[in-house]
């Protein structure tokens, strides 16, 4: 029971940070984000108390979640208090703290973001998420050389990350890495990755990338929430996707087009996915740690499992 409670706490922290990131991406949440971030940090504190001594994976997940919380706090301050750009598509402004923050309100969260990222940097030596966050915080703080090193590390871990690449170009540093075709799963964990789109208003849609420790968990999520994703016609009109990827360590990534698997027996019946041919019940070796975010293909992915 203790292990399940620990996993649920980490999953809840991830869900809170996902909501905060969504709000920030849409320049929203000026009132909500402080509470979301405080609750996420509280979940990390409780998980740290419950974790078994020597549990390296849980410690790594907590460190990465703390780094994300600190970076999102800095983004919130820069966006709402300093009125400057800060996101995971374009990064932020070099030395923005000195040039645009006359009241230095962003200095404490910037220092916390750098400290948390450095603490988490080696927690997962394969994921570009934390070095990207470190690069953002150092860029805003005015440490160009440190930011370049961080973005280069992010590019080393994932040469396809467009944000790290564009951030290096902005800093007038030529990326050392070049994207190369690679359809092999990176990392030491197996996971199911779901990419989907959903409506956020009558006119606007958004996308999400969710991680699951098993294909069965991903299926349960899709079956439960299929009505919230764009319908088959919507997907065709928007050129969007509802895709499931299965990642196994050291093996080729297998992708399933769930849009093509949608079925509807009649206009009165709801859409459903035909899961025949998809290995729903095949276990994944070393399943991805509950709650841990991941950056892959230039997308920040959040844990989609149950709290």
N, C-alpha and C positions, 0 to 999 in steps of 0.2 A: 504493500500500500504506500509506503514511504516513497518508493521509486516512482510510482505513478503520480503521486502528488508533486514530486519534484519536476517530472516531465510536464505536467499540466501547468505548473507555475512558469516554466520557461516558455512554453507555448503561448501562455497568456501574455507574457512580456513581449513576445514577437508580434502578437496580434495588436497590442497597443502601439508598438512602434510602426507597424504597417499602417495603422490608421493615421498616426501623426505624419508619416511620410506622404501619404495620400493628400492630406490637408495642405501640407507645405507645397507639394507639387502643383496644387491648384490655388496657391496663394490664399489659403484659408486657415482657420483654426487659431486665430490670434488669441482667443479666450480659452480654447479647449486644450491646446498643446501642452501647457505647463502641467496640467493635471495628468494628461496621458503619460508624459515623460516621468513625472514623479511616481506614478503607479508602476511604470516599467522598472524603474530603479528599485522600488520596493520589492518587486518580484525577484529581482536579481539578488537583493540582500537576503531575502528569505531562502532562495535556492542555495546561496552560499552557506547558510547555516545548516541546511539539510543535507548538503552534498557529503558523500563519503570521502574521507581523507584519501588523497591519492587518485581521485577520479579525474583524470586529465581531460577527458572529453567534456565533462560538465564544466570544469574550470574554464576551458577554452570557450565554450558557448557563452558563459557568463561574461567573460572578458570582451567578446565580440559584441554582445548585446549592450554592454556598457559603453563601448566605443560608438556604437550606432546612436545610443541615447544622447551622448555628449555632442556628436556631430549634428544631430537633428536640433539640439538646443542651440548650437551656434547658428545653424541655418535660420532658425526662428528669429533669433536676435538680429541677424544681418538683414533679413527680409522685412521685419516689422518695425524694428527700432532704428535701423540705419538706412533702410530703403535702398538696398543694393541687391544685385543678383547673386544667387547661390543655389546651385542645383547639381544633380548628378548627370546632366547632359552636357553642360558647358563649364562646370566648376565655378570659380568665383574670381574676384579681382585681386591682382597682386598688390600687397600692402594696402588693402582696402581699409584695414583697421586704422592705419596712420592717416590716410588721405581722406577718408569719408566719415570716420567715427570720431567727431570732435569731443564727445563726452566719454569716450572709451568704454561704452557699455558692453562692447563685444570682447573686451580683453579677458575677463574671467572665463566666459564660455570657450573662448579660443584656446586659452591655456589648458582648460579641462579637456577639450577635444584632443589636443596634441598629446597630453599625458595619457588619456585613455587609449588612444590609438597606438602609442608606443608600447603600452602595457599589453595590448592585444596583438601586436604585429606578428609575433612568432607563434601565436596560438593555433593558427592554421596556415602553414607556410605555402599552401597551394591556392588560396582564395585571394583575388585582387581587391576585395571589398575594403579591408582595413587600410592597406597602403593608399588606396584612392582617397579614403577619408583623411588620412594623415596629410596627403598632398593638398587637399582642400584647406585644411586648417592652417598649414604652413604657408600656403599661398596668401590667404587672408592676413596672416600675421606678418608677412613681409619677408619670410625666409625662403628666398627663391631657390637657393642651392638645395636646401632640405626638401623643398617641394618637388624639385626636379628628380631627386633621388627616389622619393616616394612614388611618384608617377612612373618612373622607370621600373621600379619594382612591381607596380601594378601591371605594367605592360609585359614584364617578364612572366608574370603569372598568367596573364591572358592578353596575348597580342591583339586580340579582336576588340578590346575595350575602347570604344570610340571616345569616351570622356577622357580617359587617361591620355590618349593620343592627342586630342584637341587641346588639352591642358598643357601638354609639353610644347605644342606648337605656339600656344599663346605666350608661354614663357621663353620662346625662341630657343628651345632645346630640341634638337632633332631626335625623335624616338630611336632607341637602339634596336628595338624589335620590329619585325614586320609580320603581319598576319600570314599564317600559312594554313592550308587546308588541313583540318584535323577533326575527324568525326569520332575520335576515341574519347571516352569519358575521362575527365580529369579527376584527380583526387582519389581518396582511399575509401569513400563511402558510396553505397548504392542508394539511389533515390528515384522517385518519379517526379517529373517536373511538368506542371500543367500551365499552359499559357492560354488565357482567354480574354474576351472582351465583354463589357457589360455597359448598359446605359447609366449615365449619372444625371441626365436631364433629358428633356424631350428632344434636344438637338445634339447633345454631346455624349460621346462614349469614352471609356477609359479601358486600359488593359491591366492585367495582373499576371504575375508569375509566382506560382505557389509550389512549395516543396512538400513531398510526402515520403515517409519512410517505407512505404509499400505501395504497389499499384492498387491493392484493395482499398487503401485509405483514399487514394486519388479518385477511384471509382465512386466510393461512398460520397465524397464531396461533390463530384459532378452530378450524380443522380439526385442529390439533395438540392443542389443549387442551379440545375440546368435552366430553369425558367428565368433566372436572373441574367444569364449570358445571352448574347445576341442570338436570335433565331437563325435558322439555316439561311433564310432569305436575307436577313440583315447582314450576315457574314459575307454572303456573296456580293451584296450591294456595297459594303464598306471595304471589301478586300481584306477583311480581318481573318482571324484564325481561332480555332479551338483545337489545340494540339497537346498531345501527351507524349513526353519523351521519357524513356526508361534508360537510366544511367547505371551501368555496372562497372566497377573499378577495372580499368585496363581493357575494356571491351568496347566495341562499336556502339555508339548511341543509336537506339532504335526509336523511331518516331511514328506516331499514329495520328492520322488526321481524323479527329473526332467529329468534325463538321461533316465529313463524308460518311460517318457512321450514324448520323442522325436519322431517325425513322419516325413516321407519324402514320398510324393506321387509318385515321380519319380526321376531319377538321375538328371534331369534338374532342379527340384524344390529344393529350399533351405529347410534346416531343420526347423521345427517349433515345438513348445511345445503344446501339447493338455492340455488345462487348465481345462477341464471338471472335476468336482469333487473337485477342489481346490477353497476355498471360497474367490475368488478374490475381491468381492465387500462387504464383511462383514467387518464393521469397527472394529478397534482395540481400546479397552479402554485405555485412557491415552497414546496416541501414543508417541513414543520415540522422545525426543527433537531434532530438526534439527541440524546437525553438530556435535553432541556429539559422541566421540568414546566410545567404550565399549570393555572390555576384557572378553571373555567367552570361557571356555573349553581350555584355554591355547592359544587362538588366539586373537590378537588385531584386532578388527573390526572397520571399518571406515564407516561413513555415506555415503550412496550411492545415496541419493536423489538428485534432480536437484538443481543447484546453482541459 
